[in-house]
Amino acid sequence: MPGVHARPTSHWLRLLKKRRERMYDEALDLTKPIVWSSPEEQNGAIAFFNAAFRAEESGLRQAHEIAGEVESWDPEFAEALRLYGDEEGWHRELLTEFLAYIGGEIRPMGPTTRTFYRLYARAKRHETIVLTNLMFETIGATTYRLALRTAKQHPAIRQMLTILTRDESFHVPLNAHFLRRVLERSDPSAMPRLRRLYHGLTASLMASAAASRRRTKVFDNISFNTLSRAYAEQLGKLFVHADDLGFKPSRLLLATVGLRRSDLRGGSDVLSVEAAERAADRANVVVEAL
């Protein structure tokens, strides 16, 4: 298979080990206080980065749990999963520090977020967990890239968003490798079920943009229409070059936000080996707003 599928787990493991060498050397610059335009803007920022915290927390837990289950048949795969989970854990540590800096704390999840992660936590099949995580990583990167353009322009906020966006650009193709690896050992009936999950989760994530707007729009300044369309577009583009997986975006879902399948063609392959290798060295990644 072309692209990301052409590299064995050992290749990804080398990249992850190299990334780990200097990961903890990076620190947030929290020396300049943020002057908020209103208490509502500050609360919106706290809600925004709490959502990011929950995503990283979930990724850490699921990656380490799967690692323990695959250890017996593929130790390299298990180690790669653990190192990926450790990166999510590092993000969680940064977000804990950042939330305190902006005057917040780790808060209980809202009803929509709680429902998503409760269902995600109940998933048992590896392919279901990895596909879901791949899609969560994609919408996370999409939200952060939009916020880089529209949210409050403060150095610490931009640094936190940039770190998250930069690392997701590597995590997305990495999770595509994880998905292909677990599918090698899955029952053939898994693919029709995964395609249904892909469509159902895409619709749910597009709809979830409404709930997040109630809490975070005052901070990130992203409208529901912009966010839901961006989710549909980025999740639709995700597998355009991955013919071996066979995920095709729903024409009906795309139409609800004024898109067609033909609109998703072109552009770079975010799941490719080349995309991953460009994103592997954090020092050389150029993060662009969406």
N, C-alpha and C positions, 0 to 999 in steps of 0.2 A: 504494500500500500504506500502511496506517496505521503509526503508531509510528515507530520508528527509521528505517524505509525512506523516510520523507517528507523527509529532509534530504539534500542533496547532499554530496559529499566536501568542498566548500569550507566548509561549515558546521563540519564536524569539524576541518578544518584551522585555522580561526579559534580554536576552543576549545583545540586543542593548542598553538598559538602563544601564546595568553594564559597557559596553564598553565606554559609554559616560562619566561616572563618572570621568575617568582619561585621557580622550582623549586629552584635551587641555593642560595637564601637559607635554606632550612630545614636545621637541623642537629640531630643527636641530642644529648641531654643525658646525657653519660656521666660525670657528676661523682660520683655516689653509687655506691659499690661494692655488688655483689650478694653477700649472704651465702647460700650454698647450703646446703640441708639435708643434702646428701650429695654425694660425687663422682659418683654415678650420675645425680642430678638435673642437675648441671652438664653431664655428657656427653650427657644427653638433650636439653638446650637447644642444645648445639653441633650435634647431629645434626638437630634441628628446623630451625635457621636455615641449616644447610648445604643442606637440601632446598629451602628458600626461595631460596637463592642460585642453585642449579642451575636452578630454574624461571625466574628472572629472566634468567640467562645465556642460556638457550635462547630465550626470547622476544625478547631483543635480537638474537641471531644470525639467527633466522628472519625477523624483521621487516625487517632491513636487507638480507638476501638477496632477499626478494621485492621490496623497493623497487627494487633494481637491475634486476630483470627486468621491472617494469611501467612503468619510467620512460619508455620510448619511446611508449607509448600513453596514459598518463595521469600527467603530471608531478605533479599535485596529489595523486593517490592515493599516488604514490611518496613525496612529502614527508610526508604524513600517517603513512605507515608508518615512515619514519625517525624522526619526532618521537616516535611511540609507542615505538619501539625505544630511543630515548634515555631515555625515562622508565624502561624496564626496566633500562637501564644505570645510571641514577642509583640505583635500588634496589640493584643489585649493589654499587655503591660503598658505600652505607650499610651493607649486610650485611657487607661485608668489614671495615669499621670496627667494626661491632657484634660480630662473631665474635672479633676480637682483644680487645675489651673484656671479653667473658665467658670469656676464657682459651682460645679455640679458634683454628682456622685453617680454610682451605678444604681439605676432605678429599676423597679419591676417593669416587665414588658407590658405594652398595651395589648388589648384583646386581639387585634389582627396579627401582630408579631408573635404573640404567645401561641396562637392557633397554628401558625406556620411552623414554628419550631417544635411544638408538641407533636405534630404529625411527622415532622422530619425525624424526631427522636425515636418514633415508633417504627420507622423503616428498618427492616432486617436484611433485605437483599443488598448485596454490595453494589450492584449496578444501579439500583434505585438511589442509594445514598450518594454515589459519585456523580450521577447525572444531576441530581438536585443540587449538589454542591457546586458543580460546574455552572449551573444556571444562576445560583446565588452569587458566585464570584463575578459573573458577567454583569448582573444588574448592580452589584456593588460598584464595580469599576465605572459603569455608566453614570450612576448617581454622583460619584466623586468627581468625574470629569466635567459633568455639567456644573457642579457646585464650584469648581475651580474658576469658572467664568462668571457665575452669578452671585455667589455668597460674599459675605463681608471680606474685603481685601485687607487682611492683616497677616503679617509674616508667619506667625505661629499657626494660624488656621491653614494657610497655604502649604506650610511644611507638612502638617498632619495629613491633609488631603493628598499631597504629592506622594508621600510615603505609601499610603494605602493604594493609590492608583498605580504607582510604579510596580508594586509587588503583585498586584492582581494581574498585571500584564504578563507576568511569568506563571502565575498560578492557574490561569485559564488554560493554556496549552498543556501544562503539567497535569491538570485534572482530566484533560482529554486522553492523555496517555493512560492514566489510572482507569478511565472508563473502558478503553480498549482492552486493557490487561484483564479486568474482571470479566469482560464479555467473552474472553477466550475460554473461560471455565463455566460460563452460564449455559443454561438450557436454551435451545433455539427459540422457545416460546417467549423468551425475555424481550426480544425486540418489539413485537407488537405492543406489549405492555408498556415498554419505555416510550414508544412513540405517543401513546395515549397520555402518559405522564407529561411528556414534553409539551403537548398542546394544552392540557389542563393547567399545568403550572404556569405556562406563559400567560394564559388568560387570567389566572389568579394574581400573578405578579403585576400585570397591567392594571387590574382593578385595585390592587393594594396601594397604588400610587395615591388614590383618593384619601385613604386613611392617613398616610404619612404627610399629606399636604396640610391637614388640620393641625399637625404638631410642629412641622419643621419649615413650612413655606416662608414664615416670617424671617427665618434665618437664611435659607438657601435660595429663596426667590425663584424657585422652579415651579412653573404652573403644572396642574394635573395633565393638561393636554400635552405639554412638552415632555413630561416624564413618562407618561404612558406610551407615547409614540416612540420615544427613545428606547424604552424597554422592548417594544415590539420589533423595532428595527434591529437592535443589537442581538436579541435572542434569535431573530430570523436570520441574521447574517452569520451567526455562530457556526452553522454546519454547512454553509454554502459550498465550501471546498472539501467537505468531508463526505464524499459519496459513499464510502464504505459503511458509514453509520446509517444513512438513509433518512435522516430527520429533515423534513421539509416544513417550513412555516405554513400555518393555516391561511388560506386566501381570505377567509371570512374575518379572522382576527386582524389581519393586515388592513383589510378594507375599513374596519371600524376607526382606524387612525389615518386613513387616506394613503395607504401604501399598497404596492403590488409586489409580487415576487420579483419582477424584473427590476424594481428599484433597489433590490438588495445585491444585485450582481456587481462584479467589479470590486475594487479595493483589495486590501491585503488579507491574507489568510491568517486569522488570529490564532488558529490552532496548529500552525505549522512549526516545524523544527526551527526555521529561520526566525520566526516571531519569538519563540522561546529563547533562542540564543542571543537575540538582540536585547532581550529583557533580563537575561541571567545576571549580568554584571550591573549591579545597582548604580555604580558610579557613572555609567555611560548611558543610562536610560533618559530619554527626553520625554517628559510628560506634557501632553497637550490637552487643553480644555476641549470639551466636546461642543 
